[in-house]
Amino acid sequence: MKKIWMTSAVIIASAAAFAASAADIRHGEMLAKQWCSNCHLIGGDQTAGGDAAPPFAAIAETAAERTDDLRAWLADPHPPMPNLNLTHYEIDDLLAYIESLSAK
């Protein structure tokens, strides 16, 4: 009985750790609306963007293959993109939102 309880505790702890580290798409969307929508088209409900920054839908088409590159870019962007000083968790959330826009 003790072994079953310990196994259950490990499974529950692992699930809690995974949930805490899983990216939050809704938070990523909020970040995109707050920080990215001035230059990027971030969703289907947006009709105009600013600069010639690529739409998130276009980025999403290759995001799964380029996750590490996108993560590095968001952590240390180059002009004309401003440095938003995003945390690692915010970057993960933003990438999860972008990937959710993929038509694949």
C-alpha positions as CSV (number, residue, x, y, z in Angstrom):
1,M,0.0,0.0,0.0
2,K,2.8,2.4,0.9
3,K,4.4,1.8,-2.6
4,I,1.2,2.7,-4.3
5,W,0.8,5.9,-2.3
6,M,4.4,6.9,-3.1
7,T,3.9,6.1,-6.8
8,S,0.7,8.2,-6.8
9,A,2.6,11.1,-5.1
10,V,5.3,11.0,-7.7
11,I,2.7,11.1,-10.5
12,I,0.8,14.0,-9.0
13,A,4.0,15.9,-8.3
14,S,5.2,15.3,-11.9
15,A,1.8,16.5,-13.3
16,A,1.9,19.6,-11.1
17,A,5.5,20.4,-12.3
18,F,4.4,19.9,-15.9
19,A,1.4,22.2,-15.5
20,A,3.5,24.9,-13.9
21,S,6.0,24.7,-16.8
22,A,3.5,24.4,-19.6
23,A,3.2,27.4,-21.8
24,D,0.0,29.5,-21.5
25,I,-1.5,30.3,-24.9
26,R,-4.0,32.8,-23.5
27,H,-1.2,34.7,-21.7
28,G,0.8,34.6,-24.9
29,E,-2.1,36.2,-26.8
30,M,-2.4,38.9,-24.1
31,L,1.3,39.6,-24.4
32,A,1.0,39.8,-28.2
33,K,-1.8,42.2,-28.0
34,Q,0.1,44.3,-25.5
35,W,3.5,44.4,-27.0
36,C,3.4,43.1,-30.6
37,S,0.2,44.5,-32.2
38,N,1.7,47.9,-33.1
39,C,3.9,46.3,-35.7
40,H,2.6,42.7,-36.4
41,L,-0.8,41.4,-37.4
42,I,-1.3,39.1,-34.5
43,G,-4.7,37.6,-35.1
44,G,-7.6,37.3,-37.4
45,D,-9.5,40.0,-35.8
46,Q,-6.8,42.6,-36.5
47,T,-7.1,44.6,-39.7
48,A,-4.0,46.8,-39.8
49,G,-0.4,46.6,-38.7
50,G,2.3,49.1,-38.4
51,D,5.7,48.5,-39.9
52,A,6.5,45.7,-42.4
53,A,6.8,43.2,-39.6
54,P,5.6,39.7,-40.6
55,P,2.1,38.7,-39.5
56,F,2.1,36.1,-36.7
57,A,0.2,33.7,-39.0
58,A,3.2,33.7,-41.4
59,I,5.6,33.2,-38.5
60,A,3.4,30.4,-37.2
61,E,3.7,28.4,-40.4
62,T,7.4,27.7,-39.6
63,A,7.4,28.3,-35.8
64,A,7.5,24.6,-34.8
65,E,10.7,24.1,-36.8
66,R,12.2,27.4,-35.7
67,T,11.3,27.4,-32.0
68,D,14.9,27.8,-30.8
69,D,15.6,30.6,-33.2
70,L,12.5,32.4,-32.3
71,R,13.2,32.0,-28.6
72,A,16.7,33.4,-29.1
73,W,15.3,36.3,-31.1
74,L,12.7,37.2,-28.5
75,A,15.4,37.0,-25.7
76,D,17.8,39.3,-27.6
77,P,16.0,41.1,-30.5
78,H,17.7,43.4,-33.0
79,P,16.4,46.7,-34.3
80,P,13.9,47.7,-35.5
81,M,12.2,45.3,-32.9
82,P,12.5,46.7,-29.4
83,N,13.9,44.7,-26.6
84,L,10.8,43.9,-24.5
85,N,12.8,42.2,-21.7
86,L,10.5,39.2,-21.7
87,T,11.0,36.5,-19.1
88,H,11.6,32.9,-20.3
89,Y,8.0,32.1,-19.3
90,E,6.6,35.0,-21.3
91,I,8.7,33.9,-24.3
92,D,7.3,30.4,-24.0
93,D,3.8,31.7,-23.7
94,L,4.2,34.0,-26.7
95,L,5.7,31.2,-28.8
96,A,2.8,28.9,-27.8
97,Y,0.4,31.5,-28.9
98,I,2.2,32.0,-32.2
99,E,2.3,28.2,-32.8
100,S,-1.4,28.0,-32.0
101,L,-2.1,30.2,-35.1
102,S,-0.6,27.6,-37.5
103,A,-3.0,26.2,-40.0
104,K,-1.2,22.8,-39.8
